[in-house]
Amino acid sequence: MEETGYMPKEKYSFAPEIFEHTRRVGEYFGLYENALFQTRVREIRWLDDEHRWKITTNRGDDIRARFVIQATGPANRPKLPGIPGIKDFKGHTFHTSRWDYDYTGGDHNGGLTKLGDKRVAVIGTGATAIQCVPFVGKYAKQLYVFQRTPSSVDLRGNKPTDPEWYKELGPGWQRERRQNFAATLAGENFGEDLVADGWTDIARRIGLSLMNRRPDQGNLDMEEIALRSEIADFQKMNEIRARCDETVEDDETAEALKPWYRQFCKRPTFNDEYLDTFNRPNVELVDVSDAKGVERITENGVVANGKLYEVDCIIYATGFEITTSAHRRVDFDTIGRDGVSLYEHWGDGFRTLHGMASHGFPNWFTIGINQNGLSPNMTAMFDDQAVHVSYIINEVMKRGADEVEVTEEAEQAWVEEIIKLAGSGAQAFLMECTPGYYNREGQGTGGNMQNSPYAPGINAFNALLAKWRDKGDLEGMEVR
């Protein structure tokens, strides 16, 4: 935003504005000129004699690239639930990430008028359902929302951007806010909260509860820290549960919508219309928590709690495959030096330097969430990684070299550093939570701590990368 000079209309932008801004970025940086849209990569293969990568696509392209950045994202493959009979349904189905406007009518602004005579089931109540249920509930003849686990739904508190305030922001304001947000979440910032949203609210509450002690108490032990954190968390979640009682008219429905777990067991959500939707006479919440989910799907509808709900359409708001194997999610192979597959190399867990490059894969980089600084502000996190990768590529080109490759020793040292820093406390916390992608559907890491992020946090990680770049010798990489 700072480069383009664009001022967002509101504190939290809606999809149409985000989409327009992606176009703005594409035009500003000239990205459209060489983009291949509607194209799927089939294989990336290193050609040692050419010092180039060969990329083949579903369109028959045979492309040579000096450098490859594999930025497929952690949430690129839609996830469908393993419900018996899912293929038997004779009505219409789609996943929320593949929304069928031909069926529903309207667009991302609403107007789903073709649902006016339709009975619709939404399966799932995570972040996507929180966004789509108010729209579907407004237009559908009947909406059934099937809920295994209620989401934590806090106030969004959106508001228009003040142009005068925006004009006063100085150079570097965007990075300053990013760093302030990360520091607040890490419990390192007790000064001004520049973002002041639901994420930073709970983090500041926990942090302040740890600071609030008598001078003679000294440092808190781990047990006291855990207890104080739990109390602050409980107070916040009680406020969120109280919203259900204040907003939802039916007591039984309100009770079912209350999240019973701790704040960061699942992705927090923020919406001002979701809870209100359950006051509509055409909207019914179907709580399937006792059965641990929907029982089965038939030709005519959804069976839950022993009852058949006949519907015309099933919308799967079931998210993405974030914790399945990297190879499955990427859906193409990356073949490095000596014909070794990247996913063979990662067979026992991720092996990288700084989460962005691997031994045996020259001139290859990846943008992701493993072995690097992690933040819920993912676009900022990926931007930081892009800056680092760009620096490496620029250095290689300045030196007139053909290749850059992580050494085996540097890769192993980074894996060991990630394992050493990975805290068992976070895993113990998540294993007490309801199943979700935060804890690999209740499976945890399976003891494979090398897939963890850099435990000290994204600000510490970025500081480490900046120091590495300042040295100027591409430590841990061989340039030839």
Buried (B, 14 or more C-beta within 10 A) or exposed (E): EEEEEBEBEEBBBEEEBEEEBEEBBEEEEEEEEEEEEEEEBBEBBBEEEEBBBBBBBEEEEEBEEBBBBBBBBBBBBBBEBEBEBBEEBEBBBBBBBEBBEEBBBBEEEEBBEBBEEBBBBBBBBBBBBBBBBBBBBBBBEBBBBBBBBBBBBBBBEBEEEEEEEEEEEEEEBBBEBBBBBBBBBBBBBEEEBBBBBBBBBBBBBBBEBBEEEEEEEEEBEEEEBBEBBBEBBEEBBEEBBEBBEEBBEEEEBBBBBBBEBBBBBBBBBBBBBBBBBBEEEBBBBBBBBEEEBBBEBBEBBBBBBEEEBBBBBBBBBBBBBBBBEBBEBBEBBBBBBEEBBBBBBBEEBBBBBBBBBBBBBBBBBBBBBBBBBBBBBEEBBBBBBBEBBEBBBEBBEEEEBEBBBBBEEBBBEBBEBBBEBBEEEBBEBBEEBBBBBBBBEEEEBEEEBBBBBBBEBBBBBBBBBEEBBEEEEBEBBBBE
